[in-house]
Amino acid sequence: MNDRLPHEKGFHISWDQLHRDSRALAWRLDGHGPDGGEWKAVVAITRGGMAPAMIVARELDIRTVDTISIKSYDQQTRKEAKVLKSPDADLMGDGTGVLIVDDLVDSGKTLELVRVLYPKAHFATVYAKPEGRPQVDTFVTEVSQDTWIFLPWDMALQYVKPYRGRD
């Protein structure tokens, strides 16, 4: 049994780190699309995949960007994944030539649902946990399953008392 709170084994990602890691993801994807190495579109899984997808699209000069909205969490509680908004059907087809980007894969349930819809798409995440890793074609950093990833939009700067002494 694990009595740790999520923040006790946390992986804190800053905006700068997310930007660097998303660029690294783009570099791994460069030249690996099915059309002479090119990708025809990037589809971000909202909301977490939007920042990495924008960075990947910029780095790879992909101008066609869309979103698929999947709800699989309420705060830190995992729910059954369901599609709230789909990308353009004409663009997607079976997913051939489409790069689907998310910030991370945890259990893999979100990507599993999207993979059923677009089986020939390429799935890329910045961060991956072992349980969801089989659903990802390309990723940058793997973390343990029991690590909670704190992304920059989940955090705020705040004052912390000094370890010793008083103000």
C-alpha positions in Angstrom: 0.0 0.0 0.0 1.2 3.5 -0.8 0.4 6.1 1.8 2.1 8.9 -0.1 0.1 12.0 -1.2 0.5 12.8 -4.9 2.9 15.7 -4.3 5.3 13.4 -2.2 6.6 11.7 -5.4 6.0 14.5 -7.7 7.7 15.5 -11.0 7.4 19.2 -11.3 7.6 20.6 -14.8 8.2 24.3 -15.5 7.1 26.1 -18.6 10.8 26.2 -19.7 11.1 22.4 -19.2 7.9 21.7 -21.0 9.1 23.8 -23.9 12.5 22.1 -24.1 10.9 18.6 -23.8 8.2 19.4 -26.5 11.0 20.6 -28.8 12.8 17.3 -28.2 9.6 15.5 -29.1 9.5 17.4 -32.4 13.1 16.5 -33.1 12.3 12.8 -32.6 9.3 13.1 -35.0 11.1 15.1 -37.7 11.2 13.2 -41.0 9.2 10.3 -39.7 5.8 11.1 -41.2 4.4 8.7 -43.9 4.4 11.3 -46.7 8.2 11.5 -47.5 8.7 12.1 -43.8 6.1 14.9 -43.6 3.0 15.0 -41.4 -0.2 16.4 -42.8 -1.6 17.6 -39.4 -1.2 17.8 -35.7 -4.1 17.0 -33.4 -3.8 18.0 -29.8 -5.6 16.1 -27.1 -7.2 18.8 -25.0 -6.3 20.3 -22.7 -2.9 19.0 -21.8 -1.7 18.3 -25.3 -2.4 21.8 -26.6 0.9 23.5 -25.5 3.1 20.5 -26.7 1.2 20.2 -29.9 1.6 24.0 -30.7 5.4 23.7 -30.1 5.6 20.5 -32.2 3.6 22.1 -35.0 5.9 25.2 -34.9 9.1 23.2 -34.9 7.9 20.9 -37.8 6.2 23.7 -39.7 2.9 22.0 -39.7 0.1 24.5 -40.3 -2.9 22.3 -40.0 -3.7 21.9 -36.3 -6.9 20.6 -34.7 -8.1 19.2 -31.4 -9.8 16.2 -29.9 -11.4 16.8 -26.5 -11.4 13.8 -24.2 -12.5 13.8 -20.6 -10.9 11.2 -18.5 -10.2 13.0 -15.2 -12.1 15.1 -12.6 -9.2 16.8 -10.8 -7.0 13.9 -9.8 -9.7 11.2 -10.1 -9.6 9.0 -13.3 -13.0 8.4 -15.0 -14.0 6.5 -18.1 -12.7 8.4 -21.1 -15.3 9.9 -23.5 -15.0 12.2 -26.5 -16.4 15.6 -26.1 -15.2 17.1 -29.4 -13.8 15.4 -32.5 -11.4 16.8 -35.1 -12.4 17.5 -38.7 -13.6 14.1 -40.1 -12.2 14.9 -43.7 -8.8 15.7 -42.2 -8.7 12.6 -40.0 -9.8 9.7 -42.1 -8.2 6.6 -40.4 -5.4 8.9 -39.1 -2.8 8.3 -41.8 -0.3 11.1 -41.7 -1.8 12.7 -38.5 0.3 13.3 -35.5 -1.7 13.1 -32.3 0.0 14.8 -29.3 -0.7 14.8 -25.6 1.3 16.0 -22.6 1.5 12.6 -21.0 0.2 9.1 -21.0 -0.7 7.6 -17.6 -3.0 4.6 -17.8 -3.3 4.8 -21.6 -7.1 4.8 -21.5 -7.4 8.2 -23.3 -5.0 7.2 -26.1 -6.6 3.8 -26.3 -10.0 5.5 -27.1 -8.4 7.8 -29.7 -6.4 4.9 -31.3 -9.7 3.0 -31.9 -11.0 6.1 -33.7 -7.8 6.8 -35.7 -5.8 3.5 -35.9 -3.2 4.7 -38.4 -2.4 8.0 -36.6 1.0 8.4 -34.9 0.7 9.0 -31.1 3.2 11.1 -29.3 3.5 12.3 -25.8 6.1 14.3 -23.9 5.9 12.1 -20.8 5.0 8.5 -20.4 4.2 6.1 -17.5 4.8 2.4 -18.0 1.1 1.4 -17.9 0.3 3.6 -20.8 3.5 3.3 -22.8 2.1 0.6 -25.2 -0.3 3.2 -26.5 2.5 5.7 -27.5 4.6 5.5 -30.6 7.0 8.3 -29.6 7.7 10.0 -26.2 10.5 11.9 -24.5 10.7 11.0 -20.8 9.4 8.0 -18.9 8.5 8.3 -15.2 7.4 5.7 -12.8 3.7 4.8 -12.6 3.4 6.1 -9.0 4.9 9.6 -9.9 2.4 12.4 -10.1 3.4 14.8 -12.9 2.7 18.5 -12.0 2.4 20.4 -15.2 3.0 24.2 -15.3 -0.7 25.0 -15.6 -1.4 23.1 -12.4 0.9 25.2 -10.3 1.3 28.7 -9.0 4.2 30.5 -7.3 3.8 31.2 -3.6 5.8 32.3 -0.7 7.6 29.5 1.3 8.8 30.2 4.9 12.6 29.9 5.3 13.8 26.6 6.8 15.5 28.4 9.6 14.9 31.8 11.2 12.3 34.4 10.9 11.6 37.2 8.5 
